[in-house]
Amino acid sequence: MPLAPTRQIVEAAREAGRGVAAFNVITLEHAEAIVAGAEAAGTPVILQISENAVAYHHGNVFPIALASAAIADGAGVEVSLHLDHVEDQQLLHRAADAGFSSVMYDASKLDFADNVAATRDAARWGRTNGLYVEAELGAVGGKGGAHTPGVRTDPDEAARFVADTEVDALAVAVGSSHAMTERTASLDFDLIARIRETVGVPLVLHGSSGVADTDLQAAVRSGIVKVNIGTILNVAFTNAVRQALTDPSLVDPRKYLTQARVDVAAVAERLAATVSSPI
């Protein structure tokens, strides 16, 4: 079916008391596997491409975005396309032309006032161009950063931030970290619930690969709607390739990428079903 708007998928999940998985796409095989997993789970899914992934593709967002959109077009479930962790203004301004219906504009490295100012401008531009805009308040750790309770999202600041920026969704720092390869993160469910009570937009959990399945479900019950997942897919992908390449005669990439795609699809199916389970 044609690409669905991210707003439609997120709002439907929120109204039903469910979460929706947003999986990171790096290669064509990622997109194929994620959609296959979502179809097997029978649930909508969000394909998201980060600024880092665009940089991997020589800074050109269009090939991987258009390929992902083509895969979504043949899916048996609703699929949307989301541009994630964007800091570059030029990339932000290419989002709509590349087929994205939503973007996460990330000014979270700035102090509160500057984050508000930059995000407000991005959200206004996004609305003018038909984009659903997510932003981040607090500091989700990983990728060279440290995550401590002192940088978690403050509920009162979150309310002011959403009111001042008029963003559509808010990513919050509640105990998860990016790039975790072990599922040992400890989420603050009370904090999630308090933030949900103070803001009127869907909440997003970044760094969800480090969170156990049961805790992902608890996070949704506490107020998370969109659940971002990336690293755990790459672990499955890499493990499959690594195991296949113990055979020194293997040179055809189809022989090892096929198994990588199968394994990623299995992880995506499980996690998509996990976060979309009714409360």
KEZALO-155313 format. One record per residue (C-alpha): residue number from 1; residue in one letter; x, y, z. Coordinates in steps of 0.1 Angstrom, whole numbers, padded with zeros to 4 digits, always signed. Example, Ala and Ser with C-alpha at 12.3 -4.5 7.8 and 13.67 -1.06 7.14 Angstrom:
// residues 2
@resi->1	resn->a	px->+0123	py->-0045	pz->+0078
@resi->2	resn->s	px->+0137	py->-0011	pz->+0071
// end
This chain:
// residues 279
@resi->1	resn->m	px->+0000	py->+0000	pz->+0000
@resi->2	resn->p	px->+0012	py->+0036	pz->-0005
@resi->3	resn->l	px->+0032	py->+0053	pz->+0022
@resi->4	resn->a	px->+0012	py->+0063	pz->+0052
@resi->5	resn->p	px->+0017	py->+0096	pz->+0071
@resi->6	resn->t	px->+0037	py->+0092	pz->+0103
@resi->7	resn->r	px->+0011	py->+0114	pz->+0120
@resi->8	resn->q	px->-0016	py->+0089	pz->+0111
@resi->9	resn->i	px->+0003	py->+0059	pz->+0124
@resi->10	resn->v	px->+0014	py->+0075	pz->+0157
@resi->11	resn->e	px->-0020	py->+0090	pz->+0165
@resi->12	resn->a	px->-0038	py->+0057	pz->+0158
@resi->13	resn->a	px->-0014	py->+0039	pz->+0181
@resi->14	resn->r	px->-0018	py->+0066	pz->+0208
@resi->15	resn->e	px->-0056	py->+0064	pz->+0206
@resi->16	resn->a	px->-0055	py->+0026	pz->+0209
@resi->17	resn->g	px->-0032	py->+0026	pz->+0239
@resi->18	resn->r	px->-0004	py->+0009	pz->+0219
@resi->19	resn->g	px->+0031	py->+0017	pz->+0208
@resi->20	resn->v	px->+0045	py->+0017	pz->+0173
@resi->21	resn->a	px->+0080	py->+0006	pz->+0164
@resi->22	resn->a	px->+0103	py->+0029	pz->+0144
@resi->23	resn->f	px->+0132	py->+0010	pz->+0130
@resi->24	resn->n	px->+0164	py->+0025	pz->+0117
@resi->25	resn->v	px->+0172	py->+0018	pz->+0080
@resi->26	resn->i	px->+0209	py->+0018	pz->+0069
@resi->27	resn->t	px->+0208	py->-0005	pz->+0038
@resi->28	resn->l	px->+0182	py->-0018	pz->+0014
@resi->29	resn->e	px->+0182	py->-0051	pz->+0033
@resi->30	resn->h	px->+0173	py->-0033	pz->+0065
@resi->31	resn->a	px->+0142	py->-0018	pz->+0049
@resi->32	resn->e	px->+0132	py->-0051	pz->+0033
@resi->33	resn->a	px->+0136	py->-0070	pz->+0066
@resi->34	resn->i	px->+0117	py->-0044	pz->+0087
@resi->35	resn->v	px->+0087	py->-0044	pz->+0064
@resi->36	resn->a	px->+0087	py->-0082	pz->+0063
@resi->37	resn->g	px->+0088	py->-0083	pz->+0101
@resi->38	resn->a	px->+0060	py->-0058	pz->+0104
@resi->39	resn->e	px->+0039	py->-0078	pz->+0080
@resi->40	resn->a	px->+0045	py->-0110	pz->+0100
@resi->41	resn->a	px->+0035	py->-0091	pz->+0132
@resi->42	resn->g	px->+0005	py->-0076	pz->+0114
@resi->43	resn->t	px->+0013	py->-0041	pz->+0127
@resi->44	resn->p	px->+0021	py->-0007	pz->+0112
@resi->45	resn->v	px->+0058	py->+0004	pz->+0112
@resi->46	resn->i	px->+0079	py->+0034	pz->+0107
@resi->47	resn->l	px->+0110	py->+0032	pz->+0086
@resi->48	resn->q	px->+0134	py->+0059	pz->+0098
@resi->49	resn->i	px->+0166	py->+0071	pz->+0082
@resi->50	resn->s	px->+0190	py->+0091	pz->+0103
@resi->51	resn->e	px->+0213	py->+0119	pz->+0094
@resi->52	resn->n	px->+0242	py->+0095	pz->+0101
@resi->53	resn->a	px->+0228	py->+0070	pz->+0077
@resi->54	resn->v	px->+0225	py->+0097	pz->+0050
@resi->55	resn->a	px->+0261	py->+0105	pz->+0056
@resi->56	resn->y	px->+0270	py->+0069	pz->+0050
@resi->57	resn->h	px->+0253	py->+0072	pz->+0016
@resi->58	resn->h	px->+0276	py->+0100	pz->+0006
@resi->59	resn->g	px->+0252	py->+0127	pz->+0020
@resi->60	resn->n	px->+0226	py->+0119	pz->-0006
@resi->61	resn->v	px->+0193	py->+0111	pz->+0011
@resi->62	resn->f	px->+0173	py->+0103	pz->-0021
@resi->63	resn->p	px->+0186	py->+0068	pz->-0031
@resi->64	resn->i	px->+0179	py->+0051	pz->+0003
@resi->65	resn->a	px->+0147	py->+0071	pz->+0009
@resi->66	resn->l	px->+0132	py->+0063	pz->-0025
@resi->67	resn->a	px->+0142	py->+0027	pz->-0022
@resi->68	resn->s	px->+0126	py->+0025	pz->+0013
@resi->69	resn->a	px->+0095	py->+0041	pz->-0001
@resi->70	resn->a	px->+0093	py->+0016	pz->-0029
@resi->71	resn->i	px->+0095	py->-0013	pz->-0004
@resi->72	resn->a	px->+0068	py->+0003	pz->+0016
@resi->73	resn->d	px->+0046	py->+0007	pz->-0014
@resi->74	resn->g	px->+0044	py->-0030	pz->-0017
@resi->75	resn->a	px->+0037	py->-0037	pz->+0020
@resi->76	resn->g	px->+0007	py->-0053	pz->+0034
@resi->77	resn->v	px->+0007	py->-0031	pz->+0065
@resi->78	resn->e	px->+0009	py->+0007	pz->+0069
@resi->79	resn->v	px->+0044	py->+0020	pz->+0066
@resi->80	resn->s	px->+0057	py->+0056	pz->+0070
@resi->81	resn->l	px->+0090	py->+0072	pz->+0062
@resi->82	resn->h	px->+0107	py->+0093	pz->+0089
@resi->83	resn->l	px->+0140	py->+0113	pz->+0088
@resi->84	resn->d	px->+0157	py->+0110	pz->+0122
@resi->85	resn->h	px->+0182	py->+0131	pz->+0143
@resi->86	resn->v	px->+0185	py->+0159	pz->+0118
@resi->87	resn->e	px->+0208	py->+0187	pz->+0127
@resi->88	resn->d	px->+0217	py->+0199	pz->+0092
@resi->89	resn->q	px->+0193	py->+0225	pz->+0079
@resi->90	resn->q	px->+0198	py->+0216	pz->+0042
@resi->91	resn->l	px->+0189	py->+0180	pz->+0050
@resi->92	resn->l	px->+0158	py->+0191	pz->+0069
@resi->93	resn->h	px->+0147	py->+0211	pz->+0038
@resi->94	resn->r	px->+0151	py->+0181	pz->+0015
@resi->95	resn->a	px->+0128	py->+0159	pz->+0037
@resi->96	resn->a	px->+0095	py->+0165	pz->+0020
@resi->97	resn->d	px->+0110	py->+0162	pz->-0015
@resi->98	resn->a	px->+0125	py->+0129	pz->-0005
@resi->99	resn->g	px->+0092	py->+0114	pz->+0005
@resi->100	resn->f	px->+0093	py->+0118	pz->+0043
@resi->101	resn->s	px->+0061	py->+0127	pz->+0061
@resi->102	resn->s	px->+0080	py->+0134	pz->+0094
@resi->103	resn->v	px->+0113	py->+0145	pz->+0107
@resi->104	resn->m	px->+0130	py->+0145	pz->+0141
@resi->105	resn->y	px->+0149	py->+0178	pz->+0144
@resi->106	resn->d	px->+0176	py->+0175	pz->+0170
@resi->107	resn->a	px->+0188	py->+0206	pz->+0187
@resi->108	resn->s	px->+0191	py->+0188	pz->+0221
@resi->109	resn->k	px->+0228	py->+0196	pz->+0224
@resi->110	resn->l	px->+0219	py->+0233	pz->+0228
@resi->111	resn->d	px->+0208	py->+0248	pz->+0261
@resi->112	resn->f	px->+0171	py->+0251	pz->+0267
@resi->113	resn->a	px->+0165	py->+0285	pz->+0253
@resi->114	resn->d	px->+0185	py->+0279	pz->+0221
@resi->115	resn->n	px->+0169	py->+0244	pz->+0217
@resi->116	resn->v	px->+0135	py->+0261	pz->+0219
@resi->117	resn->a	px->+0145	py->+0288	pz->+0193
@resi->118	resn->a	px->+0160	py->+0264	pz->+0168
@resi->119	resn->t	px->+0132	py->+0238	pz->+0172
@resi->120	resn->r	px->+0105	py->+0264	pz->+0169
@resi->121	resn->d	px->+0119	py->+0275	pz->+0136
@resi->122	resn->a	px->+0122	py->+0239	pz->+0124
@resi->123	resn->a	px->+0086	py->+0231	pz->+0135
@resi->124	resn->r	px->+0072	py->+0262	pz->+0117
@resi->125	resn->w	px->+0091	py->+0252	pz->+0085
@resi->126	resn->g	px->+0079	py->+0216	pz->+0089
@resi->127	resn->r	px->+0042	py->+0226	pz->+0092
@resi->128	resn->t	px->+0045	py->+0249	pz->+0062
@resi->129	resn->n	px->+0058	py->+0219	pz->+0042
@resi->130	resn->g	px->+0034	py->+0193	pz->+0056
@resi->131	resn->l	px->+0058	py->+0175	pz->+0079
@resi->132	resn->y	px->+0051	py->+0160	pz->+0113
@resi->133	resn->v	px->+0080	py->+0173	pz->+0136
@resi->134	resn->e	px->+0095	py->+0155	pz->+0165
@resi->135	resn->a	px->+0121	py->+0171	pz->+0188
@resi->136	resn->e	px->+0142	py->+0160	pz->+0218
@resi->137	resn->l	px->+0145	py->+0175	pz->+0253
@resi->138	resn->g	px->+0171	py->+0161	pz->+0277
@resi->139	resn->a	px->+0200	py->+0141	pz->+0266
@resi->140	resn->v	px->+0198	py->+0105	pz->+0255
@resi->141	resn->g	px->+0232	py->+0090	pz->+0260
@resi->142	resn->g	px->+0254	py->+0068	pz->+0239
@resi->143	resn->k	px->+0275	py->+0075	pz->+0208
@resi->144	resn->g	px->+0302	py->+0091	pz->+0230
@resi->145	resn->g	px->+0279	py->+0107	pz->+0255
@resi->146	resn->a	px->+0271	py->+0097	pz->+0291
@resi->147	resn->h	px->+0236	py->+0093	pz->+0303
@resi->148	resn->t	px->+0230	py->+0103	pz->+0339
@resi->149	resn->p	px->+0199	py->+0112	pz->+0359
@resi->150	resn->g	px->+0209	py->+0148	pz->+0358
@resi->151	resn->v	px->+0202	py->+0151	pz->+0321
@resi->152	resn->r	px->+0168	py->+0134	pz->+0321
@resi->153	resn->t	px->+0138	py->+0153	pz->+0308
@resi->154	resn->d	px->+0121	py->+0176	pz->+0333
@resi->155	resn->p	px->+0083	py->+0174	pz->+0331
@resi->156	resn->d	px->+0078	py->+0211	pz->+0337
@resi->157	resn->e	px->+0105	py->+0220	pz->+0311
@resi->158	resn->a	px->+0088	py->+0196	pz->+0287
@resi->159	resn->a	px->+0055	py->+0213	pz->+0290
@resi->160	resn->r	px->+0071	py->+0247	pz->+0283
@resi->161	resn->f	px->+0092	py->+0233	pz->+0255
@resi->162	resn->v	px->+0062	py->+0218	pz->+0237
@resi->163	resn->a	px->+0041	py->+0249	pz->+0242
@resi->164	resn->d	px->+0069	py->+0272	pz->+0229
@resi->165	resn->t	px->+0079	py->+0251	pz->+0199
@resi->166	resn->e	px->+0045	py->+0236	pz->+0189
@resi->167	resn->v	px->+0062	py->+0203	pz->+0180
@resi->168	resn->d	px->+0041	py->+0173	pz->+0172
@resi->169	resn->a	px->+0060	py->+0147	pz->+0193
@resi->170	resn->l	px->+0087	py->+0148	pz->+0220
@resi->171	resn->a	px->+0116	py->+0124	pz->+0225
@resi->172	resn->v	px->+0124	py->+0122	pz->+0262
@resi->173	resn->a	px->+0155	py->+0112	pz->+0282
@resi->174	resn->v	px->+0142	py->+0087	pz->+0307
@resi->175	resn->g	px->+0171	py->+0062	pz->+0312
@resi->176	resn->s	px->+0178	py->+0047	pz->+0277
@resi->177	resn->s	px->+0210	py->+0052	pz->+0257
@resi->178	resn->h	px->+0218	py->+0050	pz->+0221
@resi->179	resn->a	px->+0240	py->+0022	pz->+0207
@resi->180	resn->m	px->+0235	py->-0003	pz->+0235
@resi->181	resn->t	px->+0243	py->-0039	pz->+0226
@resi->182	resn->e	px->+0231	py->-0053	pz->+0259
@resi->183	resn->r	px->+0195	py->-0049	pz->+0271
@resi->184	resn->t	px->+0204	py->-0035	pz->+0305
@resi->185	resn->a	px->+0189	py->+0000	pz->+0305
@resi->186	resn->s	px->+0167	py->+0009	pz->+0334
@resi->187	resn->l	px->+0139	py->+0032	pz->+0325
@resi->188	resn->d	px->+0122	py->+0057	pz->+0349
@resi->189	resn->f	px->+0085	py->+0048	pz->+0344
@resi->190	resn->d	px->+0073	py->+0073	pz->+0369
@resi->191	resn->l	px->+0091	py->+0100	pz->+0350
@resi->192	resn->i	px->+0075	py->+0089	pz->+0317
@resi->193	resn->a	px->+0041	py->+0091	pz->+0334
@resi->194	resn->r	px->+0047	py->+0125	pz->+0348
@resi->195	resn->i	px->+0059	py->+0139	pz->+0314
@resi->196	resn->r	px->+0028	py->+0124	pz->+0298
@resi->197	resn->e	px->+0006	py->+0142	pz->+0322
@resi->198	resn->t	px->+0023	py->+0176	pz->+0315
@resi->199	resn->v	px->+0025	py->+0175	pz->+0277
@resi->200	resn->g	px->-0002	py->+0170	pz->+0251
@resi->201	resn->v	px->+0019	py->+0153	pz->+0224
@resi->202	resn->p	px->+0030	py->+0117	pz->+0219
@resi->203	resn->l	px->+0062	py->+0107	pz->+0236
@resi->204	resn->v	px->+0091	py->+0090	pz->+0219
@resi->205	resn->l	px->+0117	py->+0066	pz->+0234
@resi->206	resn->h	px->+0151	py->+0067	pz->+0217
@resi->207	resn->g	px->+0178	py->+0041	pz->+0224
@resi->208	resn->s	px->+0153	py->+0013	pz->+0228
@resi->209	resn->s	px->+0177	py->-0015	pz->+0217
@resi->210	resn->g	px->+0190	py->-0015	pz->+0253
@resi->211	resn->v	px->+0156	py->-0020	pz->+0269
@resi->212	resn->a	px->+0141	py->-0054	pz->+0276
@resi->213	resn->d	px->+0109	py->-0064	pz->+0260
@resi->214	resn->t	px->+0089	py->-0063	pz->+0292
@resi->215	resn->d	px->+0102	py->-0028	pz->+0300
@resi->216	resn->l	px->+0093	py->-0016	pz->+0265
@resi->217	resn->q	px->+0058	py->-0027	pz->+0272
@resi->218	resn->a	px->+0059	py->-0010	pz->+0306
@resi->219	resn->a	px->+0072	py->+0022	pz->+0289
@resi->220	resn->v	px->+0042	py->+0022	pz->+0265
@resi->221	resn->r	px->+0018	py->+0017	pz->+0294
@resi->222	resn->s	px->+0035	py->+0047	pz->+0311
@resi->223	resn->g	px->+0030	py->+0069	pz->+0281
@resi->224	resn->i	px->+0056	py->+0062	pz->+0253
@resi->225	resn->v	px->+0040	py->+0059	pz->+0219
@resi->226	resn->k	px->+0068	py->+0058	pz->+0193
@resi->227	resn->v	px->+0097	py->+0034	pz->+0201
@resi->228	resn->n	px->+0129	py->+0040	pz->+0182
@resi->229	resn->i	px->+0150	py->+0008	pz->+0175
@resi->230	resn->g	px->+0183	py->+0005	pz->+0156
@resi->231	resn->t	px->+0213	py->-0012	pz->+0172
@resi->232	resn->i	px->+0196	py->-0045	pz->+0180
@resi->233	resn->l	px->+0189	py->-0049	pz->+0143
@resi->234	resn->n	px->+0225	py->-0043	pz->+0135
@resi->235	resn->v	px->+0236	py->-0069	pz->+0160
@resi->236	resn->a	px->+0215	py->-0095	pz->+0143
@resi->237	resn->f	px->+0226	py->-0084	pz->+0109
@resi->238	resn->t	px->+0263	py->-0085	pz->+0118
@resi->239	resn->n	px->+0261	py->-0118	pz->+0137
@resi->240	resn->a	px->+0246	py->-0134	pz->+0106
@resi->241	resn->v	px->+0273	py->-0120	pz->+0083
@resi->242	resn->r	px->+0301	py->-0129	pz->+0107
@resi->243	resn->q	px->+0289	py->-0164	pz->+0110
@resi->244	resn->a	px->+0286	py->-0169	pz->+0073
@resi->245	resn->l	px->+0320	py->-0155	pz->+0066
@resi->246	resn->t	px->+0338	py->-0182	pz->+0086
@resi->247	resn->d	px->+0336	py->-0200	pz->+0052
@resi->248	resn->p	px->+0366	py->-0186	pz->+0034
@resi->249	resn->s	px->+0352	py->-0197	pz->+0000
@resi->250	resn->l	px->+0321	py->-0175	pz->+0003
@resi->251	resn->v	px->+0323	py->-0145	pz->-0019
@resi->252	resn->d	px->+0288	py->-0139	pz->-0031
@resi->253	resn->p	px->+0272	py->-0113	pz->-0009
@resi->254	resn->r	px->+0237	py->-0126	pz->-0016
@resi->255	resn->k	px->+0247	py->-0158	pz->+0003
@resi->256	resn->y	px->+0253	py->-0139	pz->+0036
@resi->257	resn->l	px->+0230	py->-0109	pz->+0032
@resi->258	resn->t	px->+0200	py->-0132	pz->+0027
@resi->259	resn->q	px->+0205	py->-0147	pz->+0062
@resi->260	resn->a	px->+0212	py->-0113	pz->+0076
@resi->261	resn->r	px->+0179	py->-0100	pz->+0062
@resi->262	resn->v	px->+0160	py->-0131	pz->+0076
@resi->263	resn->d	px->+0175	py->-0126	pz->+0111
@resi->264	resn->v	px->+0167	py->-0088	pz->+0111
@resi->265	resn->a	px->+0132	py->-0096	pz->+0100
@resi->266	resn->a	px->+0127	py->-0119	pz->+0130
@resi->267	resn->v	px->+0139	py->-0093	pz->+0154
@resi->268	resn->a	px->+0117	py->-0067	pz->+0138
@resi->269	resn->e	px->+0087	py->-0089	pz->+0140
@resi->270	resn->r	px->+0092	py->-0096	pz->+0177
@resi->271	resn->l	px->+0098	py->-0060	pz->+0187
@resi->272	resn->a	px->+0070	py->-0046	pz->+0165
@resi->273	resn->a	px->+0046	py->-0071	pz->+0181
@resi->274	resn->t	px->+0060	py->-0063	pz->+0216
@resi->275	resn->v	px->+0054	py->-0025	pz->+0215
@resi->276	resn->s	px->+0021	py->-0027	pz->+0197
@resi->277	resn->s	px->+0005	py->-0051	pz->+0222
@resi->278	resn->p	px->-0026	py->-0035	pz->+0237
@resi->279	resn->i	px->-0023	py->-0022	pz->+0272
// end
